[in-house]
Structures are given as structure tokens and as C-alpha cells.
Amino acid sequence: MNNKQILLTAKGIAKTLAIPSLVWLVFQIIDTQFAGTGVIATITDVKGLLRSVLTTFCFALALNINMSNGRMDLSGGAQMYLGCIFGGNLALQLGLGGAGVMIFSMVVGALAGLIVGVIFVNIRILPMVLGLGMALIYECIAFGMYNQQGLMLFGKPGVRILSNEYFIIGIAVALLIVITYLFQFSAYGYKHLAISGSQKLASDSGINIFENCLKSYALAGALVACAGVFSTAYSGTLTPVMGMTSNGVVFKNLFPMFLGIWIGSFVKNQILGILVASLSVQIVIIGLSKLMLSMSIADIIIYTLFLLFQVYRMNAHRIQYAKDKRARIVLAKATRKN
């Protein structure tokens, strides 16, 4: 690696770390001024932030896996409910504790995602349409299980580990390493990247695009179930929903996903970018909560930020073109003087 590459890498890391730092600084000033407290003021805030970041990180990763290949899977939220309610309760019945709840939920979530993938590969209907239909089916199944009680983790023996900050950090680091390896160093990741470029060219080159699709759906299902487990550990319960209400969690995590793709471009690692974006978005949420705003007002602010970011992202090439044009004009004037 030459000096120029080292400089670019250092610059990318600095820009990546600057985003959550700037977000924290802005809300630290706002919250201190108007609420009389900092964004992260107690150990409870730290634990809540860690759990929320891990939950957002897992779900945003799951969305990105399919979205990068042009598949918008709206059944992700329902897969989370099904995986956590069935797998989590089964683990509790077997007395396997918090780690068992997480593992069993991820297995069931992966199976739910795989079923969606199998149907998509064989029927070939639009992923969004399929996702809506499967969301309704999975919601009904999850609602009918365990007498509509969902998953209760509050007060259950052995589940305190899901609230342990070291365990949460360990899972986040493990996911960062494993998913980075899968998408940047494994055969699956190379094929996934080729398919995202052109499915036809990837297929013509001998890549089994359907096998890769099935693996992607299964992996996404496991990740959303993992997100659901830590979300449930934070709230204590996971109540089943109906009427495509589970889609709310899908749209909620689109912001950190798109923001993470943009941040990841600084360091050539979308997985790390999504983790940093999840941290940034959760700092915004905690900062707004300290202002005692209603949930609806906070959602309006967050989705407005999402919209503004998308507007910037869609017009970034125009901004860059204007900067390049001004640079060319300055260079032309300097050349003319000489």
C-alpha cells in the first residue's frame, strides 16, 4: 500500500467516524440546552443504545442483502415475529436460556426466509408482492401460536445475558467479522456481487443465481430474527401483530441501511458502514427522546431526515458536477493568465 492509498484510507476512516461523532455532538448540545441532560447520561442509556444499535444493525444488514440484488422483501418483519415467537418459546421450554433463544430464533427465521426464497425462485413473482403475501401468512401463523401471547422474556431464567453489554458487543463484533467475510472474501460474496451487477451476465458466466438467492433469503431471515431477540430483550415482550403491521419495522430500518451504504463507500465496506449508520440513527432517536417529544413527532423528524438524505443522495452527482465545473473554470482562468 503506497502513501496515497494510506492517505485515502485514513481519510475514509476519519469521515466514517466523524458522522456519529457529529451527530452526538449536535444532540449533546441540544439536549443539554433544552432538556438539562446529555444524550448518554447513565449506564441504562449505554445498555439501551447498545441493544438498539445491534437490533438496527441486524435488520438493516438483512434488508441490504436482498436489496442489493434488486429484491425488496417486505416479509422481513413477519419473519422476525415468526422466528422469535416460535424459536424463542421453544428454547424457553427446553430451558436453553438467552443464548438458546437467540440461536433457535435465528434457525426458525432462516427457515422462514428460505421458504420465501424457494417460492420466489419457483414462481418468479415480484419480490415486493411476494413479500406482502408472505407477511400476511407469517403474521397469521405467529399470531395463532402460543395462544396469541407472543414471546415473553421478562423475568425468564437465563435470559439476562441478552442484556449484558459485553455479550451484545461480542455479537455485534462477531456479526461484523462474519458478514464482512461472507460478502468480501467468500465465494458466496463474489457471486452475490456479480449478480448485483448483472443477473444475466452472472448466469451466463456459470453462477447459479437461484442458489445464491436462496442463501440470501435464509441469511436475511436469520438476521431479522436476531434483531427481534434483542429488541424483545429490551422491551420484555414481543406481541404478535396482524394486517401487515410487521412492515413498520422494515420501513423503520431503511434509513440506516441507505445511510450505511453511503458511509460504507468511504472505507469500501458496506457492513461497517451500516454499523456506523445504525449507531448514528440510534443517537438521533435517543437524543429526540430526551427532549420528551411524542413518538409521532420523533418519527416525523427521523423520516424527514431520511427524505433529505435521499434527496442529497439522488443529486450528489449534480453537486459534484458543479464543483468540477468551478474547478475547471478556475484552472482555465489561471492558464489564460499564464
C-alpha positions in Angstrom: 0.0 0.0 0.0 1.6 3.3 -1.1 1.3 6.6 0.7 -1.6 7.8 -1.4 -3.6 4.7 -0.6 -2.8 5.1 3.1 -3.9 8.7 3.0 -7.2 7.8 1.3 -7.9 5.0 3.8 -7.1 7.3 6.7 -9.4 10.0 5.2 -12.2 7.4 4.7 -11.9 6.2 8.3 -11.9 9.8 9.6 -15.1 10.6 7.6 -16.8 7.4 8.8 -16.1 8.1 12.5 -16.9 11.8 12.1 -20.6 11.1 11.3 -21.7 9.5 14.6 -19.4 11.9 16.5 -21.0 14.9 14.8 -24.5 13.6 15.4 -23.7 13.0 19.1 -22.2 16.5 19.4 -25.2 18.2 17.9 -27.7 16.3 20.1 -25.5 16.7 23.2 -25.7 20.5 22.8 -29.4 20.4 22.0 -30.3 18.1 24.9 -28.1 19.9 27.4 -29.6 23.2 26.4 -33.3 22.2 26.4 -33.5 19.1 28.5 -30.8 19.6 31.0 -29.2 16.2 30.3 -26.8 14.7 27.9 -27.6 12.2 25.2 -25.8 9.3 27.0 -26.1 10.2 30.7 -26.5 6.8 32.5 -25.4 3.2 32.2 -29.0 2.5 31.3 -28.6 4.8 28.3 -25.5 2.9 27.3 -27.1 -0.5 27.5 -30.2 0.7 25.7 -28.0 2.2 22.9 -26.0 -1.0 22.5 -29.2 -3.1 22.2 -30.8 -0.7 19.8 -27.7 -0.4 17.6 -27.4 -4.2 17.4 -31.1 -4.6 16.6 -30.9 -1.9 13.9 -27.6 -3.3 12.5 -29.0 -6.8 12.1 -32.2 -5.7 10.4 -30.5 -3.2 8.1 -28.0 -5.8 7.1 -30.8 -8.2 6.3 -32.6 -5.6 4.1 -29.3 -4.8 2.3 -28.6 -8.5 1.4 -31.7 -8.8 -0.8 -32.0 -5.1 -1.8 -28.5 -5.1 -3.3 -29.8 -7.7 -5.8 -33.0 -5.8 -6.5 -35.3 -7.7 -4.1 -37.3 -5.7 -1.7 -38.5 -8.3 0.8 -41.4 -6.8 2.8 -41.9 -10.1 4.8 -38.8 -9.4 6.9 -40.7 -8.1 9.8 -43.1 -11.1 9.8 -40.1 -13.4 9.6 -38.8 -11.7 12.7 -42.1 -12.3 14.6 -42.3 -15.9 13.5 -38.7 -16.7 14.2 -38.7 -15.1 17.7 -42.1 -16.4 18.8 -41.7 -20.0 17.7 -38.0 -20.4 18.1 -37.8 -18.3 21.3 -40.6 -20.1 23.1 -39.3 -23.4 22.0 -35.9 -22.6 23.5 -37.5 -21.4 26.8 -39.5 -24.6 27.0 -36.2 -26.6 26.7 -34.6 -24.4 29.3 -31.8 -23.2 27.0 -31.7 -19.6 28.3 -30.9 -16.4 26.3 -28.3 -17.9 24.0 -30.7 -20.7 23.1 -33.4 -18.2 22.4 -31.2 -16.4 20.0 -30.0 -19.5 18.2 -33.4 -21.1 17.9 -35.0 -17.9 16.7 -32.3 -17.4 14.1 -32.8 -21.0 12.9 -36.5 -20.6 12.5 -36.0 -17.1 11.0 -33.6 -18.6 8.4 -36.1 -21.3 7.6 -38.9 -18.7 7.1 -36.6 -16.7 4.8 -35.6 -19.8 2.9 -39.3 -20.6 2.3 -39.9 -17.2 0.8 -36.8 -17.7 -1.4 -38.0 -21.1 -2.6 -41.4 -19.6 -3.5 -39.7 -16.7 -5.3 -37.3 -18.9 -7.3 -40.1 -21.2 -8.4 -43.0 -18.7 -9.0 -40.9 -15.7 -10.1 -43.5 -13.0 -9.0 -42.4 -9.6 -7.9 -40.4 -9.7 -4.6 -42.5 -6.9 -3.1 -45.8 -8.6 -4.0 -44.5 -12.0 -2.7 -43.3 -10.3 0.5 -46.7 -8.7 1.2 -48.4 -12.1 0.8 -45.9 -14.0 2.9 -46.0 -11.2 5.5 -49.8 -11.8 5.9 -49.3 -15.6 6.2 -46.4 -15.4 8.7 -48.3 -12.9 10.8 -51.3 -15.2 11.0 -49.1 -18.2 11.9 -47.2 -16.2 14.6 -50.5 -14.8 15.9 -52.0 -18.2 16.3 -49.1 -19.7 18.2 -48.9 -19.9 22.0 -52.5 -18.5 22.5 -51.6 -15.2 20.9 -49.2 -14.4 23.8 -46.1 -13.9 21.6 -42.7 -14.1 23.3 -42.2 -13.1 26.9 -38.6 -12.7 28.1 -39.2 -10.5 31.1 -38.4 -12.5 34.3 -37.5 -15.7 32.4 -34.5 -17.6 33.8 -31.2 -17.4 31.9 -32.2 -14.6 29.5 -30.3 -11.8 31.3 -27.3 -12.5 29.1 -29.2 -10.8 26.3 -29.0 -7.5 28.2 -25.3 -7.9 29.1 -23.3 -5.2 27.4 -20.3 -7.4 26.8 -22.5 -10.1 25.2 -24.1 -7.5 22.9 -20.8 -6.1 21.9 -19.5 -9.6 21.2 -22.4 -10.4 19.0 -22.0 -7.2 17.1 -18.3 -7.7 16.5 -18.9 -11.4 15.5 -21.6 -10.3 13.0 -19.3 -7.6 11.6 -16.5 -10.1 11.1 -18.6 -13.0 9.8 -20.8 -10.9 7.4 -17.7 -9.0 6.1 -16.0 -12.3 5.4 -19.1 -13.7 3.7 -19.5 -10.7 1.4 -15.9 -9.7 0.7 -13.9 -12.8 0.9 -16.1 -15.9 0.3 -17.3 -17.4 -2.9 -20.9 -16.6 -1.9 -19.9 -12.9 -1.6 -18.2 -12.8 -5.0 -21.2 -14.4 -6.7 -23.6 -12.0 -4.8 -21.6 -9.0 -6.1 -21.6 -10.4 -9.7 -25.3 -10.9 -9.5 -25.9 -7.4 -8.2 -24.0 -6.1 -11.3 -26.0 -8.1 -13.8 -28.0 -11.3 -13.2 -27.9 -12.3 -16.9 -24.1 -11.9 -17.2 -23.6 -13.7 -13.9 -25.9 -16.6 -15.1 -24.1 -16.7 -18.4 -20.7 -17.0 -16.6 -21.9 -20.1 -14.8 -23.1 -18.7 -11.5 -26.2 -20.4 -10.0 -28.2 -17.2 -9.3 -31.0 -19.2 -7.8 -28.8 -20.9 -5.2 -27.4 -17.6 -4.2 -30.9 -16.1 -3.9 -31.9 -18.9 -1.6 -28.9 -18.4 0.6 -29.5 -14.6 0.7 -33.1 -15.1 1.8 -32.1 -17.6 4.5 -29.3 -15.3 5.8 -31.7 -12.3 5.9 -34.2 -14.4 7.8 -31.6 -15.3 10.4 -30.5 -11.7 10.8 -34.0 -10.3 11.3 -34.7 -12.9 13.9 -31.5 -12.0 15.7 -32.7 -8.4 15.7 -36.1 -9.4 17.1 -34.5 -11.3 20.0 -32.5 -8.2 21.2 -35.5 -5.9 20.6 -37.6 -8.2 22.7 -34.9 -8.4 25.4 -35.1 -4.6 25.5 -38.9 -4.3 25.7 -39.5 -7.6 27.6 -42.2 -8.9 25.3 -42.9 -9.4 21.6 -46.6 -9.2 20.9 -47.8 -10.7 17.6 -49.4 -8.4 15.1 -51.8 -8.6 12.2 -52.7 -6.7 9.0 -49.1 -6.2 7.7 -48.2 -4.2 10.8 -44.9 -6.0 10.8 -43.9 -3.9 7.7 -43.4 -1.0 10.0 -40.1 -2.4 11.2 -39.0 -2.9 7.6 -39.5 0.8 6.7 -38.0 1.9 10.0 -34.7 0.3 9.1 -34.4 1.6 5.6 -32.8 4.8 6.8 -29.8 3.1 8.5 -29.5 0.8 5.5 -29.2 3.5 2.8 -27.1 5.7 5.1 -24.8 2.8 5.8 -24.3 2.1 2.1 -23.2 5.7 1.7 -20.9 5.7 4.8 -19.5 2.3 3.7 -18.3 3.8 0.4 -15.8 5.9 2.4 -14.0 2.7 3.6 -15.1 0.2 0.9 -17.0 -1.8 3.5 -20.8 -1.6 3.5 -21.1 -3.8 6.6 -19.0 -1.4 8.7 -20.9 1.5 7.1 -24.3 0.0 8.2 -23.0 -0.5 11.7 -21.9 3.2 11.9 -25.2 4.3 10.4 -27.1 2.3 12.9 -25.2 4.0 15.7 -25.8 7.4 14.2 -29.6 6.9 13.8 -29.9 5.5 17.3 -28.1 8.5 18.7 -30.7 10.7 16.9 -33.6 8.6 18.4 -32.2 8.8 21.9 -31.4 12.5 21.5 -35.0 13.2 20.5 -36.4 11.0 23.4 -34.5 13.2 25.9 -36.5 16.2 24.6 -39.7 14.4 25.7 -41.1 14.6 22.2 -44.1 12.3 21.3 -43.3 9.3 19.2 -45.2 10.7 16.2 -43.2 13.9 16.3 -39.9 12.0 16.6 -40.9 9.8 13.7 -41.7 12.8 11.6 -38.2 14.3 12.3 -36.4 11.0 11.6 -38.3 10.3 8.3 -37.7 13.9 7.3 -34.0 13.4 7.8 -34.3 10.2 5.7 -36.0 12.1 2.9 -33.5 14.9 2.9 -30.7 12.4 2.8 -32.3 10.6 -0.2 -32.7 13.9 -1.9 -29.0 14.7 -1.4 -28.0 11.1 -2.4 -30.0 11.3 -5.7 -28.5 14.7 -6.5 -24.9 14.1 -5.4 -23.7 13.8 -9.0 -25.1 17.2 -9.8 -23.3 18.7 -6.8 -20.1 17.0 -7.8 -20.5 18.2 -11.4 -20.9 21.8 -10.2 -17.8 21.5 -8.1 -15.8 20.0 -11.0 -17.1 22.8 -13.3 -16.0 25.5 -11.0 -12.6 23.9 -10.7 -12.2 23.7 -14.4 -13.2 27.4 -14.7 -10.6 28.4 -12.1 -8.0 26.3 -13.9 -8.9 27.8 -17.3 -8.6 31.3 -15.9 -5.2 30.5 -14.3 -4.0 29.0 -17.6 -5.1 32.0 -19.5 -3.2 34.4 -17.2 0.0 32.4 -17.7 
